[in-house]
Amino acid sequence: MKINNLTVIGAGNMGGSIVNGIIKSGYLPASSIFIGAPREATRMQFESKGVKAYEDDRQAAKQSDTIILAVKPSQTKMVMDIIRPELSEDKILISIVSGLYLDKLYDLSGKKSKVFRLMPNTAISIQESMTCIATNEKSEETISLVQELFDQLGKTIVIPEDMMSSATVLASCGTAYALRYARACMEGGIEMGFKADMAQFMTAQTIKGAAQMLLENGNHPEQEIDKVSTPKGITISGLNEMEHNGFSSSIIKGLISAYNKAEKK
């Protein structure tokens, strides 16, 4: 089984990236994707790609058995009130709305849909998202369908809902932390003599390669570090200097600070 049609309510940055990514992946043809969007310019943009766009969210929701809610938190109740008549026990309702818990989503659906709470990150725009999935759904088949859909947009992992704050820090905020590291490497590269564009290219490819090794080999980071850390070598000298200045400690403290902030919301 697979998802045969899809409606995205809200075609902003995240919602639009999902639509574009699914089309690009070939998982669904554009003709099987529908959006609900209030702005005419947005509807015209996606209709030019073969997507059927509706100003009326209820009409958009009526078209599919799988619906993704990608609106602002402040718009959630209003939109759910509109689409609720089109929801049923056979439909999958996926929310990427920040802070919208499963119990609340289930209540807003009229307690008649299979509900999922997802947290993708901004790399979804290039089909490289780390998407965390939480659900109370018991059907492994339904869970697999949602995973398969979002696997077209990167990687997915199913987690308990009470781990969503931790996931937000590690996988969503983590994008910014990784980019700040990249920026620091670029600045160092410039100081060592490279032009900014060359330093950025070298840094980005190096980070990509390091990440790909972890994904493909499954080795602990220290195993890969040991491979390039020779006795009295350049690598270990640089690593030790970074650690003397609190490199790992500052990252961990930053993660915990962000986590504590997320837990208070």
MIKEKE-153460 format. One record per atom (N, C-alpha, C, O, CB): x, y, z. Coordinates in steps of 0.2 Angstrom, whole numbers, padded with zeros to 4 digits, always signed. Glycine has a CB too. Layout:
MIKEKE-153460
XYZ/...
END
This chain:
MIKEKE-153460
+0004-0006+0000/+0000+0000+0000/+0004+0006+0000/+0010+0006+0002/-0005+0000+0006/+0002+0012-0003/+0005+0018-0002/+0000+0024-0002/-0006+0022-0004/+0010+0019-0009/+0002+0029-0001/-0003+0035-0001/-0004+0037-0008/+0001+0038-0012/+0000+0041+0003/-0010+0038-0010/-0012+0039-0017/-0013+0046-0019/-0013+0048-0024/-0018+0035-0019/-0015+0050-0014/-0016+0057-0015/-0015+0061-0008/-0015+0058-0003/-0024+0058-0017/-0014+0067-0009/-0011+0071-0003/-0014+0078-0004/-0014+0081-0009/-0003+0071-0003/-0016+0081+0002/-0018+0088+0002/-0014+0091+0008/-0013+0089+0013/-0026+0088+0004/-0011+0097+0006/-0007+0101+0010/-0011+0108+0012/-0012+0111+0007/+0000+0103+0008/-0013+0109+0018/-0016+0115+0020/-0011+0120+0022/-0008+0119+0028/-0022+0113+0025/-0010+0125+0018/-0005+0130+0020/+0001+0128+0016/+0005+0124+0017/-0003+0130+0028/+0003+0132+0011/+0008+0131+0006/+0014+0136+0007/+0016+0139+0002/+0006+0131-0001/+0015+0138+0013/+0021+0142+0015/+0028+0139+0014/+0028+0134+0010/+0020+0145+0022/+0033+0141+0018/+0039+0138+0017/+0039+0131+0018/+0042+0127+0013/+0044+0141+0022/+0037+0128+0023/+0037+0121+0025/+0032+0117+0020/+0034+0112+0017/+0035+0120+0032/+0026+0120+0020/+0021+0116+0016/+0023+0116+0009/+0022+0111+0005/+0014+0120+0017/+0025+0122+0006/+0027+0122-0001/+0033+0118-0002/+0033+0115-0008/+0029+0129-0003/+0038+0117+0002/+0043+0113+0001/+0041+0105+0001/+0044+0102-0003/+0049+0114+0007/+0036+0104+0005/+0034+0097+0005/+0031+0095-0002/+0032+0090-0005/+0028+0096+0011/+0027+0100-0004/+0024+0099-0011/+0029+0098-0016/+0029+0093-0020/+0019+0104-0012/+0034+0103-0016/+0039+0103-0021/+0043+0096-0021/+0045+0093-0026/+0043+0109-0021/+0045+0094-0015/+0049+0088-0014/+0045+0082-0016/+0049+0078-0019/+0051+0088-0006/+0039+0081-0014/+0035+0075-0016/+0035+0075-0024/+0035+0070-0027/+0028+0075-0013/+0034+0081-0027/+0033+0081-0035/+0040+0079-0038/+0041+0075-0042/+0031+0088-0037/+0045+0082-0035/+0052+0081-0037/+0054+0073-0036/+0058+0070-0041/+0057+0085-0034/+0052+0070-0031/+0054+0063-0029/+0050+0058-0034/+0053+0053-0035/+0052+0062-0022/+0045+0060-0037/+0041+0056-0041/+0036+0051-0037/+0033+0047-0040/+0046+0052-0046/+0036+0052-0031/+0032+0048-0027/+0025+0048-0028/+0021+0043-0029/+0033+0049-0019/+0022+0055-0030/+0016+0056-0032/+0016+0061-0038/+0020+0065-0038/+0011+0059-0026/+0012+0060-0043/+0011+0065-0048/+0008+0071-0045/+0004+0071-0041/+0007+0062-0054/+0010+0077-0049/+0007+0083-0046/-0001+0083-0046/-0004+0086-0042/+0009+0089-0051/-0004+0079-0051/-0011+0079-0052/-0014+0075-0046/-0020+0076-0045/-0013+0075-0058/-0010+0072-0041/-0013+0069-0035/-0012+0073-0029/-0013+0070-0024/-0010+0062-0035/-0009+0079-0030/-0008+0083-0024/-0012+0089-0025/-0013+0092-0030/+0000+0085-0024/-0015+0091-0019/-0019+0097-0018/-0017+0101-0013/-0014+0099-0008/-0027+0094-0017/-0018+0108-0014/-0017+0112-0008/-0022+0117-0007/-0027+0119-0011/-0010+0117-0010/-0022+0119+0000/-0027+0125+0002/-0023+0131+0003/-0019+0130+0008/-0031+0122+0008/-0024+0136+0000/-0020+0142+0001/-0024+0148+0000/-0028+0149-0006/-0014+0142-0004/-0024+0153+0004/-0028+0159+0003/-0026+0164-0002/-0030+0168-0005/-0029+0163+0010/-0019+0164-0003/-0017+0169-0008/-0017+0166-0015/-0015+0161-0017/-0009+0171-0006/-0020+0171-0020/-0020+0169-0027/-0014+0167-0030/-0013+0163-0034/-0024+0174-0031/-0009+0171-0028/-0002+0171-0031/+0001+0164-0029/+0004+0161-0034/+0003+0176-0029/+0000+0161-0023/+0002+0155-0021/-0001+0149-0025/+0002+0145-0028/+0001+0154-0014/-0008+0150-0026/-0012+0145-0030/-0010+0145-0037/-0009+0139-0040/-0019+0147-0029/-0008+0150-0040/-0006+0151-0047/+0001+0147-0048/+0002+0144-0053/-0006+0158-0049/+0005+0149-0043/+0012+0146-0043/+0012+0138-0043/+0015+0135-0047/+0016+0148-0037/+0007+0135-0039/+0007+0128-0039/+0003+0125-0044/+0004+0119-0046/+0005+0126-0032/-0002+0128-0046/-0006+0126-0052/-0002+0126-0058/-0003+0121-0063/-0012+0130-0053/+0003+0130-0059/+0008+0130-0065/+0012+0123-0065/+0015+0122-0070/+0012+0136-0065/+0012+0120-0059/+0016+0114-0059/+0011+0108-0059/+0014+0102-0059/+0020+0113-0052/+0005+0109-0060/+0000+0103-0061/-0004+0102-0054/-0008+0097-0054/+0004+0097-0063/-0002+0105-0049/-0006+0104-0043/-0013+0108-0043/-0013+0113-0046/-0002+0107-0037/-0018+0105-0040/-0024+0108-0040/-0025+0112-0033/-0024+0109-0028/-0030+0102-0040/-0026+0118-0034/-0026+0123-0028/-0033+0125-0027/-0037+0127-0031/-0021+0128-0029/-0034+0126-0020/-0041+0128-0018/-0040+0134-0013/-0036+0134-0009/-0045+0123-0015/-0044+0139-0014/-0045+0144-0009/-0048+0142-0003/-0047+0144+0003/-0048+0151-0012/-0053+0137-0004/-0057+0135+0002/-0054+0128+0004/-0053+0123+0001/-0064+0133-0001/-0051+0129+0011/-0048+0123+0014/-0052+0117+0014/-0049+0111+0014/-0045+0125+0021/-0058+0118+0015/-0063+0112+0016/-0063+0108+0009/-0063+0102+0009/-0070+0114+0018/-0063+0112+0004/-0063+0108-0003/-0057+0105-0004/-0056+0099-0007/-0064+0113-0008/-0051+0108-0002/-0044+0105-0003/-0044+0098+0001/-0042+0093-0001/-0039+0109-0001/-0047+0098+0008/-0046+0093+0012/-0051+0087+0009/-0049+0081+0011/-0049+0095+0019/-0056+0089+0006/-0061+0084+0003/-0058+0079-0002/-0060+0074-0003/-0067+0087+0000/-0052+0082-0005/-0049+0078-0011/-0045+0072-0009/-0044+0068-0013/-0045+0083-0015/-0043+0072-0003/-0037+0067-0001/-0039+0063+0005/-0043+0065+0009/-0031+0070-0001/-0036+0057+0006/-0036+0053+0012/-0030+0055+0017/-0030+0052+0022/-0036+0046+0010/-0026+0058+0014/-0020+0061+0018/-0019+0068+0018/-0019+0071+0013/-0013+0057+0016/-0020+0071+0024/-0020+0079+0024/-0014+0081+0029/-0013+0078+0034/-0027+0081+0027/-0010+0086+0026/-0005+0089+0030/-0007+0096+0032/-0008+0100+0028/+0002+0089+0026/-0007+0097+0039/-0008+0104+0041/-0002+0107+0042/+0002+0106+0047/-0012+0103+0048/-0001+0113+0038/+0005+0116+0038/+0004+0124+0039/+0006+0128+0035/+0009+0115+0032/+0000+0126+0044/-0002+0133+0045/+0001+0135+0051/+0004+0132+0055/-0010+0133+0046/+0001+0142+0052/+0003+0145+0058/-0001+0143+0065/-0007+0141+0064/+0003+0153+0058/+0003+0142+0070/-0001+0140+0076/-0007+0144+0078/-0012+0141+0080/+0004+0140+0082/-0007+0150+0076/-0013+0155+0078/-0019+0153+0073/-0024+0155+0075/-0011+0162+0077/-0017+0150+0068/-0023+0149+0063/-0026+0142+0063/-0030+0140+0060/-0020+0149+0056/-0023+0138+0068/-0024+0131+0068/-0032+0129+0070/-0035+0125+0066/-0020+0127+0073/-0034+0132+0075/-0041+0131+0077/-0046+0133+0071/-0051+0129+0070/-0043+0134+0083/-0045+0139+0068/-0049+0141+0063/-0049+0136+0057/-0055+0135+0054/-0047+0148+0061/-0043+0134+0055/-0043+0130+0049/-0046+0123+0051/-0049+0120+0047/-0036+0129+0047/-0045+0120+0057/-0047+0114+0059/-0055+0114+0059/-0058+0109+0057/-0045+0112+0066/-0058+0120+0061/-0065+0120+0061/-0068+0120+0054/-0073+0117+0053/-0067+0127+0065/-0064+0122+0049/-0066+0122+0042/-0066+0116+0039/-0070+0113+0036/-0062+0127+0038/-0060+0112+0041/-0059+0105+0037/-0062+0099+0041/-0063+0094+0038/-0052+0104+0036/-0064+0101+0047/-0067+0095+0051/-0072+0091+0048/-0072+0085+0049/-0069+0098+0058/-0077+0094+0045/-0082+0090+0041/-0080+0085+0036/-0083+0080+0035/-0087+0095+0038/-0074+0086+0034/-0071+0082+0029/-0066+0076+0032/-0064+0072+0028/-0067+0086+0023/-0066+0076+0038/-0061+0071+0041/-0065+0065+0043/-0071+0065+0044/-0058+0074+0048/-0062+0059+0043/-0065+0053+0045/-0060+0048+0048/-0054+0050+0048/-0069+0050+0039/-0062+0043+0050/-0058+0038+0053/-0053+0035+0048/-0048+0032+0050/-0062+0032+0057/-0055+0035+0042/-0051+0032+0037/-0045+0037+0034/-0041+0035+0031/-0055+0030+0031/-0046+0043+0037/-0041+0048+0034/-0035+0049+0039/-0036+0049+0045/-0044+0055+0033/-0029+0051+0036/-0023+0052+0040/-0022+0060+0040/-0022+0063+0035/-0017+0049+0037/-0022+0062+0047/-0021+0069+0048/-0014+0070+0051/-0012+0068+0056/-0026+0072+0052/-0009+0074+0047/-0002+0075+0049/-0002+0083+0050/-0003+0087+0046/+0003+0073+0043/+0001+0084+0056/+0002+0091+0058/+0010+0092+0059/+0013+0089+0062/-0001+0093+0065/+0012+0098+0055/+0019+0100+0057/+0018+0107+0060/+0023+0111+0060/+0022+0101+0050/+0013+0108+0063/+0012+0115+0067/+0016+0114+0074/+0015+0109+0078/+0004+0116+0069/+0020+0119+0075/+0024+0119+0081/+0020+0119+0087/+0015+0123+0088/+0029+0125+0081/+0021+0115+0092/+0018+0115+0099/+0011+0112+0099/+0008+0113+0104/+0018+0122+0101/+0009+0109+0093/+0002+0106+0093/+0002+0099+0095/+0005+0095+0091/-0001+0107+0086/+0000+0097+0101/+0001+0091+0104/-0004+0086+0101/-0010+0088+0098/+0000+0091+0111/-0003+0079+0101/-0007+0074+0098/-0014+0075+0101/-0019+0074+0097/-0004+0068+0099/-0015+0075+0107/-0021+0075+0111/-0026+0081+0108/-0032+0080+0107/-0021+0075+0118/-0022+0087+0108/-0026+0093+0105/-0028+0092+0098/-0033+0094+0096/-0022+0099+0106/-0023+0089+0094/-0025+0088+0087/-0030+0083+0086/-0035+0084+0082/-0018+0085+0083/-0030+0078+0090/-0036+0073+0090/-0043+0076+0091/-0048+0075+0088/-0034+0067+0094/-0043+0080+0097/-0049+0084+0099/-0051+0088+0093/-0057+0089+0091/-0048+0088+0105/-0046+0092+0090/-0048+0097+0085/-0051+0093+0079/-0055+0096+0075/-0042+0101+0083/-0049+0087+0078/-0051+0083+0072/-0058+0080+0073/-0061+0077+0068/-0046+0077+0070/-0061+0081+0079/-0067+0078+0080/-0067+0071+0083/-0071+0067+0083/-0072+0079+0075/-0060+0069+0085/-0059+0062+0087/-0061+0057+0082/-0064+0052+0083/-0063+0061+0093/-0059+0059+0075/-0061+0054+0070/-0056+0053+0065/-0057+0051+0059/-0068+0056+0067/-0050+0055+0066/-0044+0054+0061/-0038+0051+0064/-0037+0051+0071/-0042+0061+0058/-0034+0048+0060/-0028+0045+0062/-0023+0051+0063/-0021+0053+0057/-0025+0039+0058/-0020+0053+0068/-0017+0059+0069/-0009+0058+0070/-0007+0053+0074/-0019+0063+0075/-0005+0062+0067/+0002+0062+0067/+0005+0069+0069/+0002+0074+0066/+0005+0059+0061/+0010+0069+0073/+0013+0075+0074/+0021+0075+0071/+0024+0070+0074/+0013+0077+0082/+0022+0079+0067/+0029+0079+0064/+0033+0085+0065/+0030+0091+0065/+0028+0077+0056/+0040+0084+0065/+0044+0090+0066/+0050+0089+0061/+0055+0086+0062/+0047+0090+0073/+0049+0092+0055/+0054+0092+0050/+0059+0098+0051/+0058+0102+0056/+0051+0092+0042/+0064+0098+0047/+0069+0104+0048/+0069+0107+0041/+0066+0105+0036/+0076+0102+0050/+0073+0113+0041/+0072+0117+0034/+0076+0114+0029/+0075+0116+0023/+0076+0124+0036/+0080+0108+0030/+0083+0105+0024/+0078+0101+0020/+0079+0098+0015/+0088+0100+0027/+0072+0101+0022/+0066+0098+0018/+0066+0101+0012/+0063+0098+0007/+0059+0099+0022/+0068+0107+0011/+0068+0111+0005/+0072+0108-0001/+0071+0109-0007/+0070+0118+0006/+0077+0104+0002/+0082+0100-0003/+0081+0093-0002/+0086+0089-0004/+0089+0103-0002/+0076+0091+0001/+0074+0083+0002/+0079+0080+0006/+0081+0074+0005/+0074+0080-0005/+0082+0084+0011/+0087+0081+0016/+0085+0082+0023/+0089+0083+0027/+0094+0084+0014/+0078+0083+0024/+0076+0084+0031/+0077+0078+0036/+0077+0072+0034/+0069+0086+0031/+0078+0080+0042/+0078+0075+0048/+0071+0076+0051/+0070+0081+0054/+0084+0075+0053/+0066+0071+0049/+0059+0072+0051/+0058+0067+0057/+0058+0061+0056/+0054+0071+0045/+0056+0070+0063/+0054+0066+0068/+0046+0065+0069/+0042+0070+0068/+0056+0069+0075/+0044+0059+0070/+0037+0058+0070/+0034+0055+0076/+0038+0051+0079/+0035+0052+0064/+0029+0058+0079/+0026+0055+0085/+0018+0054+0083/+0015+0058+0079/+0026+0061+0091/+0016+0049+0086/+0009+0047+0085/+0006+0042+0090/+0010+0038+0094/+0008+0043+0078/+0000+0042+0091/-0004+0037+0095/-0007+0031+0091/-0010+0027+0094/-0009+0040+0100/-0006+0032+0085/-0008+0027+0080/-0005+0020+0081/+0001+0019+0082/-0007+0029+0073/-0010+0015+0082/-0007+0008+0083/-0005+0004+0077/-0002-0001+0077/-0012+0004+0087/-0008+0006+0071/-0007+0002+0065/+0000+0004+0062/+0002+0009+0060/-0012+0004+0060/+0004-0002+0062/+0011-0001+0059/+0010+0000+0052/+0015+0004+0049/+0015-0008+0061/+0005-0002+0049/+0005-0001+0042/+0004+0007+0040/+0007+0010+0036/-0001-0004+0039/-0001+0010+0044/-0002+0017+0044/+0005+0021+0045/+0006+0026+0042/-0008+0019+0048/+0008+0019+0051/+0014+0023+0052/+0019+0022+0047/+0023+0027+0045/+0017+0020+0059/+0020+0016+0044/+0024+0015+0038/+0023+0019+0032/+0027+0022+0029/+0024+0008+0036/+0016+0020+0031/+0014+0025+0025/+0017+0032+0026/+0019+0035+0022/+0006+0025+0025/+0016+0034+0033/+0018+0041+0034/+0026+0042+0034/+0028+0047+0031/+0016+0043+0041/+0029+0037+0036/+0036+0037+0035/+0039+0036+0028/+0043+0040+0026/+0039+0031+0039/+0035+0032+0024/+0037+0032+0017/+0036+0038+0014/+0040+0040+0009/+0033+0026+0014/+0031+0042+0015/+0029+0048+0012/+0035+0053+0014/+0038+0056+0009/+0023+0051+0015/+0037+0054+0020/+0042+0059+0022/+0049+0056+0021/+0054+0060+0021/+0041+0060+0029/+0050+0050+0020/+0057+0047+0017/+0058+0050+0010/+0064+0050+0008/+0057+0040+0017/+0053+0052+0007/+0055+0056+0000/+0058+0062+0001/+0061+0065-0003/+0048+0056-0004/+0058+0065+0008/+0060+0072+0009/+0066+0072+0014/+0068+0077+0016/+0055+0076+0012/+0069+0066+0014/+0075+0065+0019/+0075+0059+0023/+0073+0053+0020/+0076+0071+0024/+0076+0059+0029/+0076+0053+0034/+0071+0054+0039/+0069+0060+0041/+0083+0052+0037/+0068+0049+0041/+0063+0049+0047/+0065+0045+0053/+0068+0040+0052/+0056+0047+0044/+0062+0047+0058/+0062+0043+0064/+0056+0043+0068/+0054+0049+0069/+0069+0044+0068/+0054+0038+0071/+0048+0038+0075/+0050+0039+0083/+0054+0034+0085/+0043+0032+0074/+0047+0043+0086/+0049+0045+0093/+0043+0046+0097/+0038+0047+0095/+0054+0051+0094/+0044+0045+0104/+0038+0046+0109/+0037+0054+0109/+0042+0058+0108/+0040+0044+0116/+0031+0056+0109/+0029+0063+0109/+0033+0067+0114/+0035+0073+0113/+0022+0064+0110/+0034+0064+0120/+0037+0068+0125/+0045+0069+0124/+0048+0072+0128/+0037+0064+0132/+0047+0066+0118/+0054+0068+0116/+0054+0073+0111/+0060+0075+0108/+0057+0061+0114/+0049+0076+0109/+0048+0081+0104/+0053+0087+0105/+0056+0090+0101/+0041+0083+0102/+0053+0090+0111/+0057+0095+0113/+0064+0094+0112/+0068+0098+0109/+0056+0097+0120/+0066+0088+0114/+0073+0086+0113/+0075+0085+0105/+0080+0087+0103/+0075+0079+0116/+0070+0082+0102/+0071+0082+0094/+0071+0088+0091/+0075+0089+0086/+0065+0078+0091/+0067+0093+0093/+0067+0100+0090/+0074+0103+0091/+0077+0106+0086/+0062+0104+0094/+0077+0102+0097/+0084+0105+0098/+0089+0102+0094/+0093+0105+0091/+0086+0104+0106/+0089+0095+0094/+0094+0091+0090/+0094+0091+0083/+0099+0092+0079/+0094+0084+0093/+0088+0091+0080/+0087+0090+0073/+0084+0096+0069/+0085+0097+0063/+0082+0085+0072/+0081+0101+0073/+0078+0107+0070/+0083+0113+0071/+0086+0116+0067/+0071+0109+0072/+0084+0114+0078/+0089+0120+0080/+0096+0117+0077/+0100+0122+0076/+0089+0121+0087/+0097+0111+0077/+0103+0108+0076/+0106+0111+0069/+0112+0111+0068/+0103+0101+0076/+0101+0112+0064/+0103+0115+0058/+0107+0121+0059/+0112+0122+0056/+0097+0116+0053/+0104+0126+0063/+0108+0132+0064/+0114+0131+0067/+0119+0135+0066/+0103+0137+0068/+0115+0126+0072/+0121+0125+0076/+0127+0123+0071/+0132+0125+0071/+0120+0120+0081/+0125+0118+0066/+0129+0116+0061/+0132+0121+0057/+0137+0122+0055/+0126+0110+0057/+0127+0126+0055/+0129+0131+0050/+0133+0136+0054/+0138+0139+0051/+0122+0135+0048/+0132+0137+0060/+0137+0142+0064/+0144+0139+0064/+0149+0143+0064/+0134+0143+0071/+0144+0132+0065/+0151+0129+0065/+0154+0130+0058/+0160+0132+0057/+0150+0121+0066/+0150+0129+0053/+0152+0130+0046/+0155+0138+0045/+0160+0139+0042/+0147+0129+0041/+0151+0142+0048/+0153+0149+0047/+0160+0150+0051/+0164+0154+0048/+0148+0154+0050/+0161+0147+0056/+0167+0148+0060/+0173+0145+0056/+0178+0148+0056/+0167+0145+0067/+0172+0139+0053/+0177+0136+0049/+0179+0141+0043/+0184+0142+0041/+0175+0130+0046/+0174+0144+0040/+0175+0149+0034/+0179+0155+0036/+0184+0157+0033/+0168+0151+0031/+0177+0157+0042/+0181+0163+0045/+0189+0161+0046/+0193+0165+0044/+0178+0166+0051/+0190+0155+0048/+0196+0153+0049/+0200+0152+0043/+0206+0153+0042/+0196+0146+0053/+0196+0149+0038/+0199+0148+0031/+0201+0154+0028/+0206+0155+0024/+0194+0144+0027/+0197+0159+0029/+0199+0166+0026/+0205+0169+0029/+0209+0171+0026/+0193+0171+0027/+0206+0168+0036/+0211+0170+0039/+0218+0167+0037/+0223+0169+0037/+0211+0170+0047/+0217+0160+0035/+0223+0156+0032/+0224+0158+0025/+0229+0155+0022/+0221+0149+0033/+0220+0162+0021/+0222+0164+0015/+0217+0162+0009/+0218+0164+0004/+0228+0161+0013/+0211+0158+0011/+0206+0157+0006/+0201+0162+0005/+0200+0166+0009/+0203+0150+0007/+0199+0163-0001/+0193+0168-0003/+0187+0165+0000/+0187+0159+0001/+0192+0169-0010/+0182+0169+0002/+0176+0167+0006/+0172+0161+0002/+0170+0157+0005/+0172+0173+0007/+0172+0162-0005/+0168+0157-0008/+0171+0150-0008/+0168+0145-0008/+0166+0159-0015/+0178+0150-0009/+0182+0144-0009/+0182+0141-0002/+0181+0135-0001/+0189+0145-0011/+0182+0145+0003/+0182+0143+0010/+0175+0140+0012/+0175+0134+0015/+0183+0148+0015/+0170+0143+0009/+0163+0140+0010/+0162+0133+0007/+0159+0129+0010/+0158+0145+0008/+0164+0133+0001/+0164+0127-0003/+0168+0121+0000/+0165+0115+0001/+0167+0127-0010/+0174+0122+0002/+0178+0117+0006/+0175+0115+0012/+0175+0109+0014/+0185+0120+0007/+0172+0120+0016/+0169+0118+0023/+0163+0114+0022/+0162+0109+0025/+0168+0125+0026/+0159+0116+0017/+0152+0113+0016/+0153+0105+0014/+0150+0101+0016/+0148+0116+0011/+0158+0104+0009/+0159+0098+0007/+0162+0093+0012/+0161+0087+0013/+0164+0098+0001/+0167+0096+0016/+0170+0093+0022/+0165+0090+0027/+0165+0085+0029/+0175+0097+0025/+0160+0095+0029/+0155+0093+0033/+0150+0088+0030/+0148+0083+0034/+0151+0099+0035/+0148+0089+0024/+0144+0084+0020/+0147+0077+0021/+0144+0072+0022/+0143+0086+0013/+0154+0077+0019/+0157+0070+0019/+0158+0067+0026/+0157+0061+0027/+0165+0071+0016/+0159+0071+0031/+0159+0068+0038/+0153+0065+0040/+0152+0060+0043/+0161+0074+0043/+0147+0069+0038/+0140+0067+0040/+0139+0060+0036/+0136+0056+0039/+0135+0072+0039/+0141+0060+0030/+0139+0054+0026/+0143+0048+0029/+0140+0043+0028/+0141+0055+0019/+0149+0049+0031/+0152+0043+0034/+0149+0040+0040/+0148+0034+0041/+0159+0045+0036/+0146+0045+0044/+0142+0043+0050/+0136+0039+0048/+0134+0034+0051/+0140+0049+0055/+0132+0041+0043/+0126+0038+0041/+0127+0032+0037/+0124+0027+0038/+0123+0043+0036/+0133+0031+0033/+0134+0025+0030/+0138+0020+0033/+0136+0014+0033/+0138+0027+0023/+0143+0022+0037/+0147+0017+0041/+0144+0015+0048/+0145+0010+0050/+0154+0020+0042/+0140+0020+0051/+0137+0019+0057/+0142+0019+0063/+0141+0017+0069/+0134+0012+0057/+0148+0021+0062/+0154+0021+0067/+0152+0027+0072/+0149+0032+0070/+0160+0022+0063/+0155+0026+0078/+0155+0031+0082/+0160+0037+0080/+0165+0035+0077/+0157+0029+0090/+0158+0043+0081/+0162+0049+0078/+0170+0048+0080/+0174+0050+0076/+0160+0055+0081/+0171+0046+0086/+0178+0045+0089/+0182+0040+0084/+0188+0041+0084/+0178+0043+0096/+0178+0035+0082/+0182+0030+0077/+0185+0034+0071/+0190+0032+0069/+0177+0024+0075/+0180+0038+0068/+0183+0042+0062/+0188+0047+0064/+0192+0048+0060/+0177+0045+0059/+0187+0050+0070/+0192+0055+0072/+0199+0052+0073/+0204+0054+0071/+0190+0058+0079/+0199+0046+0076/+0205+0042+0077/+0209+0040+0071/+0215+0040+0071/+0204+0035+0081/+0205+0040+0065/+0208+0038+0059/+0213+0044+0056/+0218+0042+0053/+0203+0036+0054/+0211+0050+0058/+0215+0056+0056/+0219+0059+0061/+0222+0064+0060/+0210+0061+0053/+0219+0056+0067/+0223+0059+0073/+0229+0055+0074/+0229+0051+0078/+0218+0060+0079/+0235+0057+0071/+0241+0054+0071/+0245+0057+0077/+0244+0063+0079/+0245+0054+0065/+0249+0053+0080/+0253+0055+0086/+0257+0062+0084/+0261+0062+0079/+0258+0050+0088/+0257+0067+0088/+0260+0073+0087/+0258+0076+0081/+0262+0081+0078/+0268+0072+0087/+0252+0075+0078/+0250+0077+0072/+0246+0084+0072/+0245+0087+0078/+0245+0072+0069/+0244+0086+0066/+0241+0093+0066/+0234+0092+0068/+0231+0097+0072/+0241+0095+0058/+0230+0087+0067/+0223+0086+0069/+0222+0086+0076/+0218+0090+0079/+0220+0079+0066/+0226+0082+0080/+0225+0081+0087/+0227+0088+0090/+0224+0090+0096/+0229+0076+0090/+0232+0092+0087/+0234+0098+0090/+0228+0103+0090/+0226+0106+0095/+0240+0101+0086/+0225+0103+0084/+0219+0107+0083/+0213+0105+0088/+0210+0110+0091/+0216+0107+0076/+0212+0099+0088/+0206+0096+0092/+0207+0098+0100/+0203+0100+0103/+0205+0089+0091/+0213+0097+0102/+0215+0098+0109/+0214+0106+0111/+0212+0107+0116/+0222+0096+0111/+0216+0110+0106/+0216+0117+0107/+0208+0119+0108/+0206+0123+0112/+0219+0121+0102/+0204+0116+0103/+0197+0117+0103/+0194+0115+0110/+0190+0119+0113/+0193+0114+0098/+0196+0109+0112/+0193+0107+0119/+0196+0111+0125/+0192+0112+0129/+0195+0099+0119/+0202+0113+0125/+0204+0117+0130/+0200+0124+0131/+0199+0127+0136/+0212+0119+0129/+0197+0126+0125/+0193+0132+0125/+0185+0130+0126/+0181+0134+0124/+0194+0136+0119/+0184+0124+0127/+0177+0122+0129/+0173+0120+0123/+0167+0121+0123/+0174+0127+0133/+0176+0118+0118/+0172+0116+0112/+0166+0111+0113/+0160+0113+0112/+0177+0113+0106/+0167+0105+0115/+0162+0101+0116/+0157+0103+0122/+0151+0102+0121/+0164+0094+0118/+0160+0106+0127/+0156+0108+0133/+0151+0114+0131/+0145+0114+0133/+0161+0111+0138/+0154+0118+0127/+0149+0124+0125/+0143+0121+0120/+0138+0124+0121/+0153+0129+0121/+0145+0116+0116/+0139+0113+0112/+0134+0110+0116/+0128+0111+0115/+0142+0108+0107/+0136+0106+0121/+0132+0103+0126/+0128+0108+0130/+0122+0107+0130/+0135+0098+0130/+0131+0113+0132/+0128+0118+0136/+0122+0122+0132/+0117+0123+0134/+0133+0123+0139/+0124+0123+0126/+0120+0126+0121/+0113+0122+0120/+0108+0125+0120/+0123+0128+0115/+0114+0116+0119/+0109+0111+0118/+0104+0111+0124/+0098+0111+0123/+0111+0104+0116/+0107+0110+0129/+0103+0110+0136/+0099+0116+0137/+0094+0116+0139/+0107+0108+0142/+0103+0122+0135/+0099+0129+0136/+0093+0129+0132/+0088+0131+0134/+0104+0134+0135/+0094+0127+0125/+0089+0127+0121/+0083+0122+0123/+0077+0124+0122/+0091+0125+0114/+0085+0116+0125/+0080+0111+0128/+0076+0114+0133/+0070+0113+0133/+0084+0105+0130/+0079+0117+0138/+0076+0120+0144/+0071+0126+0142/+0065+0126+0144/+0081+0123+0149/+0073+0130+0137/+0068+0135+0134/+0062+0131+0130/+0057+0134+0131/+0072+0139+0129/+0064+0126+0127/+0058+0123+0123/+0053+0120+0128/+0047+0120+0127/+0061+0117+0119/+0056+0117+0134/+0051+0114+0139/+0047+0119+0142/+0042+0117+0145/+0056+0110+0144/+0049+0125+0142/+0045+0130+0146/+0039+0132+0142/+0035+0136+0144/+0049+0136+0148/+0040+0131+0135/+0034+0134+0131/+0028+0130+0131/+0023+0131+0128/+0037+0134+0123/
END
